[in-house]
Amino acid sequence: MTSRRSALLIVLAVAALSGASAVEAAQLGPGARGPLRQRLREKKAEEERPIDLQAVLPGARRQTEAYGTDGPQRLDVYIPPGARDAPILIMVHGGAWMIGDKANTGSVENKLKHWLTQGWIVVSVNYRMLPDAMAYEQAEDVAKAVRWAQGQAENWGGDPRKVILMGHSAGAHLAALVSSRPDMVGRPWAGTVVLDSAAMQVSSTMAGRHLGFYDRAFGADPGYWAKASPMDQWTPRAVPMMLVCSTERPDDPCDDARRFQAKARAAGRDMPVLPQALTHADINRALGLPGAYTDAVDAFVAGRLKGR
C-alpha cells in the first residue's frame, strides 16, 4: 500500500469518526493530521449547530415523525405558517452510506431559507446506515419515507402531487435509485434533484479504483451491484431527474452524470446535467443561496411542478 493511499485511508477514518463527509475529507488530501483533525472537528461542530427556525421564518414549526419501526427511520418536517396545498421538498442527507443526520446544517439550513420561506414544506430524512443496512436497503428506507410523506402531506397542508425528492452524495445515489425504480414507492412524484453522486452505475464504480466504504455499501456480488445501480435500473418510466455534479472532484462525477444523461436521451427522455465549480460539500451547502446555481435548480423544479 502506498504512503499516499495509507494517508488517504487515515483521512477517511478520521472523517467517519468525526461525522464529516468522507468524500469531502478525501478531497482535503493527505496533509498534516493535526490541522486536518482540527478542521474536521470544526466541521462537525458546524454541522451539529442547532438551526434557529424562527430566525429563518417566524411561525414555522418542526415536527419529528417515525415512518417505520426501526430507530433511524425518522424524519423532520418543517412546515411554514398557513400551509395549504404547499409543494414539498424531501431531502436525503449523505455521508458515505455510514454517517450523517437529517438535522445537519449543510443539508437543510440554506434549503430552509430558500424553500421554506417561499411556502414549501421541507422534509429531511434519516435512514438505516452501515453496518446495519447496505445501500439497496437504505434506498428501500428512502422509498418508504417518500411514500409515508405523500400519505401525510395533506395533514401538513401539503400537496402530495407536488413532491420534489433531493439527495446529496450517498443520499443522491439513494434518491436516484428510487427515482429510477419508482415502483419502490408506488406513487408518482414530480421530480428529483441528484446532488453530486459518483455511483450512478455501480458496476463501473466497483470495477475501477474506489474507496473502501464502497465495498461496505455494495458488497462483492455483481447481482447486488446491478440491483443497487440507478443507471442499470433506469427505464423510461423513471421519475425525471436533474443531475448536479462537482467539477472539483478527482473522481469526476460529471462523467457518470453525462453517461446517465446519454442513456436517457437514447430512450427519448431528458435528464439535465448541471456541472458546478464547487466542492462536493458546497454542492450541498450552497444550494438555496442566491445565484445562478439555485436559479437553475429552481427552473428545473418549476418545470416539474407546472400544471400539477
N, C-alpha and C positions, 0 to 999 in steps of 0.2 A: 504494500500500500504506500503510495507516495506521501511525502510530508504535506503537500497541499491538500490531498484528499483527506488525510487524517485531521488536518486543521479544520476543514470544512465540516467533517462529521462532529467535531467538538462544538463548532458554532451551532449546528443544528440541535445537538443535545442541550446546550445552554438555552436555546430558544424554546425547546419543548418544556424544559423545567421552569422557565420564567413566564411562559404563556404568550410569548411574542410569536409573530408569524414566522414559520420555519423558512418559507421561501424568501421573505424579506431578510432574514438573518443570513441566508446563504449569499444574498447579493452584497452583504457587507464585506465579504471576503475574509481571508484567514488572518486578519490583523491581530494586534496585541489583545490578549484575552482580558486583561484588566479593564481597559477602556470599553471593550465590547460588552463585558458583563454589566458595566455601569450603564451603558446605553440601553441594554435590554431591560434592566431594572426600571429605568426611567420610562421606557415604552410600556412596560407592564402597568406601572402606576397610572400612566395617562389612559390606557385602555380601560382601567377599572375605575376611573374617576366618575362619580355619580353625575348624571345629567340633570340639570335644573329644568324640569319640564315646564314650569310656569314661566321661566325666563324665555323659553322657546315660544310658547303660546299660552297666554293666560286662559285658564278654564279648561285646558286639555287634561285628560286623565289617562293613567296607565293601569291596566289590569293584567295580571298573570294568570294564565289558564293552562290546564292539562289537556292535551289532545290524545293522550294514551296513558297506559298504566305504568310504564317504566319511568323512573325518576327523571331522566333527561328529557322526556317528551313533554316539554313545556314551551310556551310562547308568551311573549309580551305583546299586548295590544295597546297601541296609542291611539286615542280617539279624540278628534277635535270637538270643541263645543258645538252643539246643534247639528251634528252629523245627520245627513239624510240623503239616502241614495249615493253615498260617497264612494269614490273609487278606492281600491285597497292595494297597497304595496306590501308584498310578503318578502322579507329579507332573510337569506340564509347565510350565516357567517362562515368564514373559512378558518383554516388552522391545520392544514396537512392531515385532515380527517382524524385528528387526535387531540386538538386543543381548541380554545375559543369559547365565546359565550355570546348569547343573544343581546346582552347589555353593553358589549364593548363599544366604546365611543367611536372608534374608527368605522364600525359597521353602521351605526344608527344616527349619530349626532347630526351630521350635516344633511342627512336624508330627512330627519325630522324637521330641521329648519327650512328645508325646501318644500317637501310634500305635505307634511302635517299642517303647515301654515297656509297651504292652499286648499285645505279642506279634505285631504286624503286621510284615511285610516292607515296606519303603518303597523305591520305585524312583524316581529323579529323572532325567529325560530331557533330553539335548541333541538338537538337530536342525539341519539346514542353515537358514541365515537369509539375509536380504537382504545383498548383491545376488545371491547365488548361487542362491537359491530363493525364489519368491514364495509367497504364503500357501497356495494349494492344495497345492503341492509340499511345503511344510512339514507340512501335515496328512497327506500320504502318509508322511512320515517318522514322525510320531506313530503312525499306524496300524501301520507296520512294527515300531515299538518295542513296542507293546502285543502284537502277535502273537508277537514274539520272546520277550517276557517270559512270556506264557502257556505257550509251549513249554518254557521253562526253569524254570518255577515249582516243579515237584516236586524238581528238583535243589537248590533253595534251602530246601526244607522248606515250600513254599507250596502253596496250593490254587488251580489255575487257574480254578476256577469262582467264587472269591471275590475278584474284582478290582474295585476302585473306581478309576476314572480321574478325575483332577483337574487343572485348569489355571487359571492366573491371567492376566488381561489378554490379550495376544496368545495366550498359551497356553490361555486359556479359550476363545477363538474356535476354536482348533485342536481342543481336546477336544470342543467342542460340534459341530463339523463332522463329526468322526469318529463321534461318537455318533449324529448324525442319519443317517449313512451307515455303519452297522456292517458292511456288506459290504466296506468298505475294509479291515477287519481279518479278517473271515471266520470269526470265532469269538465267541460271545457273552461278555459280561462283566456284572457285577451292576448297576452304575450309574455315574453321572458327576456330579461337583460342579463347576459352572462359576463361577469366581470373578471377577466384575466385568468382563464384556466388553460393549462398546457396538457390536459388529459382528455382531449376530445376524442381521440382514437387510442384507447388504452393499449391495444396490442402493439402499436407503434412505439408508444411510450415505454412499455416494458421490454421491447426488443432492443432498444437503444440504451445508452448510458443514462442511469436515473438514480435518484437519491433513495436511500434505504427505506424511507417511510412509504414509498410506492409499493414495495413488496409487502408491507404490512397491510396496506389498504386493499390491494388487489390479488395477493397470493401468487401462486405459481401455475394455476390452471388456465390455459388459454380459453377454455369454455367460459370461465368466470370473467375473464378479461372482456370477451365479446358481450356478455350479459351486462357488464358494468360500463360499456363504452357508448357514449352518446352518438358518435358517428356511425357505429355499427348497428345501433338500434333505431336510428332515424328512418322514418318513412315520410312521404308527403302528407300524412295525417298529423304530423308533429305540430305542436304549438309554435307559431312564428317566434324566432329569436333574433336579437341583436347581440353580436359578439364583440365585446370591448377587449383590447389586448395592449399590453405594455410593449413598447419598442425598446425599453431599457433592460429587459431581462435577457440573460445569456442563453436561456433555453428556447427563445423565440416562440412565444405563444401565438404570435401573429401568423406564423406558418401553419400551425394547427388550425387556426380560425379560417384562413383562406382555403385550406383543403376542405374544410367542412362546408364553407360557402360554395365551393365548386360542386360538391355533391348535391347540394340543394338546388343550385341553378340548373344542373343537368336534369333534374326532375321537374323543372319549371317553377321552382319556389325561390323567393327572395330570402336572403339571410344577410343583412348588412353587417359589415365588419368595420369597427371604429378603432383604428390604431391611435394610441396616445403616448406622447413622450413623457410618461410618468413612471415612477417606480411601481412595483407590484402593490405595495401598501397604499400608495397615493391614488391608484386607480379606484380604490375603495373610499379612502378618506375624502378625496376631492369632489366626489360626485355629490351634487347638491349645492356646491359653491357657485356663485355667478360666473358665467363664462361659456365659451364655445362647447366645452365638453358636456356640461349639464344641458345646454341647449340642444345638442344633438340627440342625447338620450330622451329629452322631453319630446322632441319631434317624432321619434320612433313610437314613444308611448301614446302620444296624441293620435297618431295614425292607427294604432291598435284599438284605441277606445272609441274612435269615430263611429257613430251610428249605433253604439250599444246603449 
